[in-house]
């Protein structure tokens, strides 16, 4: 039995799911192939991206943040997209696919609630019934996002099983899907999971990189030397990388969360510190014990707090096409504050990881260097959290 | 003849179907687990389906996930499980023992190494819940290398192609899914689509055992009447463990009685 699209990136990826889900994944693959070739689908998707979500997003050159005169740094402003992050792109695409398949319900998982909010808005807009699984701990920690989802008509289902976080929400969403695939689409939130999700999510985010290409050519007359993006599951990174994979002159750099340090167990750096294995349907780098039990990940940024990484990133790492760095909580929090103070932009904690790494690169650059950072989301959702951390630091210090 | 072939031949002669209970190894502890398995066998289990606890069991409902969590909380490792199975095998040389687990546990030591350890522990078959036919080639190879039967799942929605693949590749038995969803007795199984069983026969698949949602003797009886070679019951068995965690002798008694009742239903005269 074979797939119509490549289901693997080298050895990575695949469809490690119960046999029961194979027909649903095959149906999705076929719907995606048809939609990509259907001008009506494409024009509806493009219209939603433009008139509802606000694409294209700006490419902003920073004025004060970088002191090294040899370095030019641009931010791809996915923080300006409706919903507050890049996630809206692919959610609109998958919601349209749901309708195309004649399904009326959407299942989704969410960690911090960003993918849940994006799913809820798309389902409200397109008249789909959304139920969103969220770890019970996360439901408590992310009350404003739970309210946002409910406000837009989504049902939020707390997951108590396991550790009560994102990976358990994914488990629960997949279980729901095995009983409801005839009427429900599983709207997976990142470029991970079984084929065809990593490919679909990449293609529904690839406009990020395509826009960067034309914007930077217009502003600088050349392609960037490096593109930097944060990587949890890896959707914003693969979206901005996709159009540049065949441009060997453009360095692609993914930034994983080092949490409290790679030497501790409290991080989420699956590529830097994980080993190969299977989680949630894909063979990739994952965080696991020597016996193969999945470990809990950790990051100050909930969106990067996932113990695996999308399979294409694992592949790009192994073939040396992309590099993967790791940035600690502390470095990310520092970049978060710097961007606010110097440029008047409050970034998401996720995106702050990418920014922190770009700033390290800028400090070390000895030649003319043109860098683009994917500012994948805005930081409004993180304000209370960061406020607490900084107050704590002041009181303790 | 392997142990499954022997079992099915013997049962055929007697005009019986097979009843196969599932439990999680190490639940609620390694020591209790051995006694639990003894109780299942003394109740009349024809074969055993045993799980190795995994942290993220996407194909299981809450009952079996809780069993895995109980075992993991006790620190049960795959190595402990192999030792336990070897002990069961030493005590029961003829009963077919099937292993049911998730792919990452197989990958961790290396696929071939895992199958070799299973063979050494006396395991007859391996079913990997998250490996569909299309990803099964390297697992089949390791199974062949180590004289283990790779069990395949036939779900109610399988394509013709998947049925054909199951026909070519299945050994031991075929795990016939009675319905969509995850494991658990919470939703009753839809009675076996006779069409599926005929289809499996027509592609020469290994004898089908019906699983998912089997919790009563009447379901076992109906499965066998529809042409299945027997039935597997997991969540209903594990539920008896969960409900009697505080009273081991009561737990063992109830397990034995449950298996006895289910086994009786496999006999044509009953």
Contacts between the chains, C-beta under 8 A, distances in Angstrom:
chain1	res1	chain2	res2	distance
A	1	B	133	6.3
A	1	B	134	4.5
A	1	B	159	7.8
A	1	B	161	5.2
A	1	B	162	6.5
A	1	B	165	6.1
A	2	B	134	7.6
A	3	B	134	7.9
A	14	B	135	5.6
A	15	B	132	6.3
A	15	B	134	6.4
A	15	B	135	6.1
A	16	B	103	5.4
A	16	B	130	4.8
A	16	B	131	6.2
A	16	B	132	7.9
A	16	B	135	5.9
A	17	B	58	7.4
A	17	B	130	5.7
A	17	B	132	6.5
A	18	B	58	7.2
A	18	B	59	4.5
A	18	B	129	5.9
A	18	B	130	6.0
A	18	B	132	7.0
A	18	B	153	7.1
A	18	B	155	7.7
A	19	B	132	4.4
A	19	B	133	6.6
A	19	B	152	7.6
A	19	B	153	4.4
A	19	B	154	7.5
A	19	B	155	5.0
A	19	B	158	6.8
A	19	B	162	7.0
A	19	B	177	7.7
A	20	B	59	7.9
A	20	B	153	7.5
A	20	B	155	4.2
A	20	B	157	6.8
A	20	B	177	6.4
A	20	B	180	6.1
A	21	B	132	7.9
A	22	B	132	5.0
A	22	B	134	6.8
A	22	B	158	7.8
A	22	B	162	7.1
A	23	B	157	4.8
A	23	B	158	7.4
A	23	B	159	6.6
A	26	B	159	7.8
A	161	B	62	6.4
A	161	B	65	5.8
A	162	B	55	7.2
A	162	B	56	7.2
A	162	B	65	7.4
A	162	B	69	7.3
A	167	B	56	6.3
A	168	B	56	7.9
A	171	B	56	5.6
A	171	B	57	7.4
A	171	B	58	5.1
A	174	B	58	4.7
A	175	B	58	6.4
A	175	B	59	7.7
A	175	B	60	7.9
A	175	B	61	7.0
A	175	B	181	7.6
A	175	B	182	4.7
A	178	B	59	7.2
A	178	B	180	6.0
A	178	B	181	5.5
A	178	B	182	5.7
A	179	B	180	5.0
A	179	B	181	3.5
A	179	B	182	7.1
A	179	B	187	7.8
A	180	B	180	7.9
A	181	B	180	7.3
A	182	B	180	7.9
A	276	B	107	7.5
A	277	B	104	4.8
A	277	B	107	5.5
A	277	B	108	6.9
A	278	B	102	7.9
A	278	B	103	4.7
A	278	B	104	4.6
A	278	B	107	6.1
A	278	B	130	7.1
A	279	B	56	6.6
A	279	B	104	6.7
A	280	B	56	7.6
A	280	B	58	7.2
A	281	B	58	7.9
A	281	B	130	7.1
A	283	B	107	8.0
A	286	B	104	7.6
A	288	B	104	6.8
A	288	B	108	7.1
A	290	B	108	6.7
A	291	B	77	5.3
A	291	B	78	5.5
A	291	B	79	7.7
A	291	B	105	7.0
A	291	B	108	5.7
A	292	B	54	7.6
A	292	B	78	7.5
A	292	B	104	4.5
A	292	B	105	4.4
A	292	B	106	7.8
A	292	B	107	6.5
A	292	B	108	3.1
A	292	B	109	7.9
A	293	B	54	6.9
A	293	B	55	4.4
A	293	B	72	6.9
A	293	B	105	7.9
A	294	B	55	4.6
A	294	B	56	5.1
A	294	B	104	7.3
